[in-house]
Amino acid sequence: MHDRRKMLFPRATDTLLFYAKDVSKNFTFHQLKEKRDKPIRQLARKKVDGRMVNVKGEDGHCVYREKDDRTVDNVWRIPCLQPAAKEKLNYPTQKPQILLERVIEASTNPGDVVLDPFCGCGTAIEAAQKMDRNWIGIDITHLSVGLIKHRLQGAFGDSIRDTYDVIGEPVSVQDAAQLARDDAFQFQCWALGLVGARASDPKKGSDKGIDGRAYFHDDATGTSKQIVFSVKSGANLSPSFVRDLRGVIDREKCQIGVLITLHRPTSDMRKEAASCNFYKSNWGTHPRLQILTIEQLLNGVGVDRPPTREADVTLKKRVKSVRPEPEQLQLPRFISRVK
């Protein structure tokens, strides 16, 4: 018996479908050009009396020209994301940004609205922002929305935060408590997103006391420094949580550890954290173990750390999306920039 799979050519293409609401009316479509790998020599042509003819020189010979571009046809030569690609985030459905830029360029004008109803890690959103389009992204997980926010921050700077709205995220401690009751993992992803951290991948087994990580650079060597996070949504808080995180900091040789709590920590927890000394950087000293409540984070209090943008570094660390099982599905989150 032959294995039919070994008798087929490897699949190297995907198909894009183009729809218009009413093809009998005007709709946006731009014919695109792309650069050739090498220029070609071709006959110069012109229209005479309604038909195309070859251009001839004074000596009567045909004129040739060098052509370094070509019309984009229905075969797009766009390579898939390689493992070492700078933009690769290991998100299961991630597409090359150049692909989304071409789709947007061909089918929209500056100022139009781009909708991605399953926006995942936000490739279409970043492409739309880069190309001066308005956009709406929808996804079911807080992990995705948090990733998109920090992806935008890393690509366009801190000011980007003021140009879009997020609908469906907690905006109060009461909202956060409801999310924690509904889905503890999504609460964890949302809380980590408030501080620019990425959730640990639960598929890899035990998290060893680490719910999320963030990275920063604070010296000329370019060495990545690490912040580890532990998230607690329960009301029963004790100094043992602080001691556990302190052990993680020592074991992982991290610079800073942060415990995020939904409820206010006890005074004994704060005393335990204060005994963990400081991390020293060119910008001063930073508590090596910090406790932050959801209320503080919602009020703008952040991690005490060297002032490097976490989005630039954290996104270079590989992240994986965790899609909810059917019984975990919640209302979608909307992230949008619509003028």
Buried (B, 14 or more C-beta within 10 A) or exposed (E): EEEEEEEEEEEEEEEEEEEEEEEEEEEEEEEBEEEEEEEEEEEEEEEEEEEEEEEEEEEEEEEBEEEEEEEBEEEBEEEEBEEEEEBBBBBEEBBBBBBBBBBBBBBBEEEBBBEBEEBBBBBBBBBBBBBEBBBBBBBBBBBBBBBBBBBBBBBBEEEBEEEBEBBBBBEEBEBBBEBBEEBEBBBBBBBBBBBBBBBBBEEEEEBEBBBBBBBBBBEEEEEBBBBBBBBBBEEEBBBEBBBBBBEBBEEBEBBBBBBBBBBBBBEEBBEBBEEBEEBEBEEEEBBBBBBBBBBBBBEEEBBBBBEBBBBBBBBBBEBBBBBBEEEBEBEBBBBBBEE
